[in-house]
């Protein structure tokens, strides 16, 4: 279908409407799940012997945890859709404020990492497919399988040991040296967590792109393009790549959607003050209001990025309908 | 990417990065495992290290856990006339405040602040972490700005640490919703050596020397303290190695050798007031009701070996809930050495005979239980495995089960476990009632052994209602003897506190309690 502003608006509107019941179901499931996890926001108080049962009861009432579960859910949902995300059970600040202050760090880390990962993926995936079975293909195969197999926390600590502790070239963690964060200092802090995310992502993506390219390169229209005397460069980049990109876009957008709501492991290892760190902290303290907001954001991001992915796929491949 | 790393990182200097600076009297950086929820000392449920640099108590506890005056000019006692027992069973405590102390904004610190604190905590509009002790106060009189007379409805033995968390500034918080007073909760007004300059969520809190500290302008010696939040233990240790942090408070035991190997760092050991032990839940697993079984279990464990091997000699064996650092401690109690022969004999006497698979059986029931503990603590997991192995040797089947910390709290509070390996961080006051009195099983207290002993219960309540130190000590010594005889739980070791600090740091003293290591931060200096 040809893309016009009208079809685009209809497409987005329809997909957004479809997302509403989906998000509603997700919110119910997530609410039930986090309440089913053993221990609640008050469990953390129990280790202190001075916190007595009457204190626990008082705090439970103050947080509204003494009400039936359905009532808690309903009042959360009603407030949430009206934009009132409540207060953090942990520090009493508005949930929105706690989330907003973490967004820039996550966007910065994830944005740079996605760009780097794509910059690695494109040449590696394409060249490996074009030079199938030759040394470049073999080397990138080994490298990407290694990258896929590396647990992010272990890889992060390894890079810290080498570049921070061993060589002393880079700071081991954090976003900037407190009080002295100039641009160079900032970039130095960004380098190791970006390396972890970008390498792990590019390892998977480049394998995917290679497979997709190989499949396309064997199709008849490529053979005919070559027969028409087009240069190999043009055949690969203009004809094959365009067809092979569709599945990769779907993969990249799903990964990006998950990362935008926080690169949980990498942020935790590198003490990166983003949404991932906030999620880890909120989970450990069973900070229900913050957890709900983060998980709903995450679900919404997946939905939104999927819409973008479908649209982008249609753009690069005219055979894909947006309807 | 790897090439980019090398080029970008190495090109500026081809040497070590200049960003990491050593500790100095200008800046000391503390690597901290978690971010505080709030800096309001009455609301937080996280360790009060950062808060204690800003907000001071009327008293504090020193490195030997003695209660010493801070904003009070002396600790009230019966001897100095500061504590008066009333005929109606209540008591009055007269707090004389230190003259010349001001809040950081210049307003004088007075008895009205003490009175306001009690009223706010007992009032309906504020939700502090605990109202323990405050709810026994009927009124506070303020005959003059430097005297606060606290009237208790009943005798309250730990009165001397009632205001260890300080006071709320009346002129800032009166008439306000303290739970939502973020200006105060994020940047509290205190009287202490430091004030907050910057709090970046997820990153750090920066404190700077307060102007005109009451001890004199020469204090504190170190100008700025930076608390960096680094939840990952390995990352925290890497920062210490790299010089990006200078202090790691509460260093994990399994990292002791790694940290002790850093040349610029010393690991300070402070005798602890916490003790690791195995709780035996008599309600959930009735065989624990038999004292012979409990004595058999403790005799089957080679606790000395745990401390020497798994704990690397860092912690001494504990014999009861009160540790040697406490004034109430006594060593005149029953002790149990490693004696598997005795353990087997005791179990035989109790009617538990070895079954076909070597596990003991009585009336068709196997002597088999589950031991729960917190996941992620290498030391604890190793101790749990050692217990499992040694108890199997005497015919007891133990299955170890790991849970995350929050889940574990809920499980023990509901009493849904057979046995649990954990520790209690005991308050500086040696109150044992909540842990051992018969009527203090959850939800009324922390008696999660579900242990029932009338004589012990009477003794413990009597000790709570005794202010005279010698008399109270005698009562608590008898209580410790009963506990040691009855073995309601298996004490394993006394928890030594490890803090990694710069070798050049002078006047670091440590602290065994939740008061934390920063209680004397005003006199710390880098030589």
Interface residues (C-beta under 8 A of the other chain):
Chain A: X37 X38 X39 X40 X43 X44 X45 X46 X47 X48 X49 X50 X51 X52 X53 X54 X55 X56 X58 X59 X62 X87 X90 X91 X92 X93 X98 X101 X102 X105 X116 X120 X153 X157 X159 X160 X161 X163 X164 X165 X167 X168 X169 X170 X171 X172 X173 X174 X175 X177 X178 X179 X180 X184 X185 X187 X188 X191 X192 X195 X198 X199 X202 X268 X269 X270 X271 X272 X273 X274 X277 X278 X280 X281 X284 X285 X286
Chain B: X1 X2 X5 X8 X9 X10 X12 X15 X16 X17 X19 X20 X34 X35 X37 X38 X43 X45 X127 X129 X130 X131 X132 X135 X179 X180 X182 X185 X198 X200 X201 X202 X203 X204 X206 X226 X228 X229 X230 X231 X232 X234 X235 X238 X239 X241 X242 X244 X403 X404 X405 X406 X407 X408 X409 X410 X411 X412 X413 X424 X425 X426 X427 X431 X434 X435 X442 X443 X444 X445 X446 X514
